[in-house]
């Protein structure tokens, strides 16, 4: 299911993004399938007004060859 772009009061990626993928081998993980495709330009994901309580966010990240990894910001 495609996730929506960000709209005020909702959730999603703000700004334009592009999709990239590979049919080649993905190494360095026991579960390569999630890393076969990615969004370029998706530097953040916003949640406006989540309900009170605890929330779990699972985020996977992979760098493309030649790209510099940036540390996560909170």
C-alpha positions as CSV (number, residue, x, y, z in Angstrom):
1,X,0.0,0.0,0.0
2,X,1.4,3.4,-1.0
3,X,1.9,5.8,1.8
4,X,0.4,9.3,1.2
5,X,2.4,12.5,1.0
6,X,2.2,14.7,4.1
7,X,-0.9,16.8,4.6
8,X,-1.4,19.1,7.6
9,X,-3.1,17.2,10.4
10,X,-2.1,13.8,8.9
11,X,1.1,11.9,8.2
12,X,3.5,11.2,5.3
13,X,6.6,12.5,3.5
14,X,6.8,16.2,2.9
15,X,8.1,17.3,-0.5
16,X,8.7,15.4,-3.7
17,X,10.4,12.0,-3.7
18,X,11.5,9.5,-6.3
19,X,11.7,5.7,-6.2
20,X,14.8,3.7,-7.1
21,X,15.2,-0.1,-7.1
22,X,17.7,-2.8,-8.0
23,X,17.4,-6.3,-9.4
24,X,21.0,-7.0,-8.3
25,X,22.2,-8.8,-5.2
26,X,21.6,-7.0,-1.8
27,X,24.3,-8.1,0.6
28,X,25.0,-7.5,4.3
29,X,21.5,-8.5,5.5
30,X,19.6,-11.7,6.2
31,X,16.4,-10.0,4.8
32,X,17.4,-8.3,1.5
33,X,13.9,-7.8,0.0
34,X,13.0,-4.6,1.9
35,X,16.2,-3.0,0.7
36,X,15.7,-3.7,-3.0
37,X,13.8,-0.4,-3.4
38,X,14.0,3.0,-1.7
39,X,12.8,6.6,-1.9
40,X,15.2,9.3,-2.9
41,X,14.6,12.7,-1.3
42,X,12.5,11.3,1.6
43,X,14.6,12.9,4.4
44,X,11.8,12.9,6.9
45,X,8.4,11.5,7.7
46,X,5.9,13.5,9.7
47,X,3.1,12.6,12.1
48,X,1.0,15.6,13.1
49,X,-0.9,15.2,16.4
50,X,-0.4,11.5,17.2
51,X,-2.5,10.4,20.2
52,X,-1.0,10.3,23.6
53,X,0.8,7.2,24.6
54,X,3.8,5.0,23.5
55,X,4.5,4.6,19.8
56,X,6.8,2.2,18.1
57,X,8.5,3.2,14.9
58,X,10.6,0.7,12.9
59,X,12.8,2.4,10.4
60,X,15.2,0.6,8.0
61,X,17.9,2.5,6.2
62,X,20.5,1.5,3.6
63,X,23.0,3.6,1.8
64,X,23.6,3.4,-1.9
65,X,27.2,3.0,-3.1
66,X,29.0,6.3,-3.0
67,X,26.5,8.0,-0.7
68,X,27.5,9.4,2.7
69,X,25.4,8.2,5.7
70,X,23.9,10.9,7.9
71,X,23.2,10.3,11.6
72,X,19.5,10.2,12.6
73,X,18.2,13.3,14.3
74,X,15.5,13.4,17.0
